[in-house]
């Protein structure tokens, strides 16, 4: 998982990195992610809100091109 996050971060695409964070959070559970990264509750919620914004934008873009 660390390699996955490193590769997506190195890609230079913030949306891709945020999606990777969401994938890892889903796979490992948010509580474990917070523990592993020393994120506080507020930081975790901010991160998840950003991930959700990216997902919504991606969904809207997809619908505009082919829903």
Secondary structure, DSSP 8 states (H G I E B T S, - for coil): -HHHHHHHHHTT-HHHHHHHHHHHHHHH-HHHHHHHHT--HHHHHHHHHHHHHHHHHHHHHHHHHH-
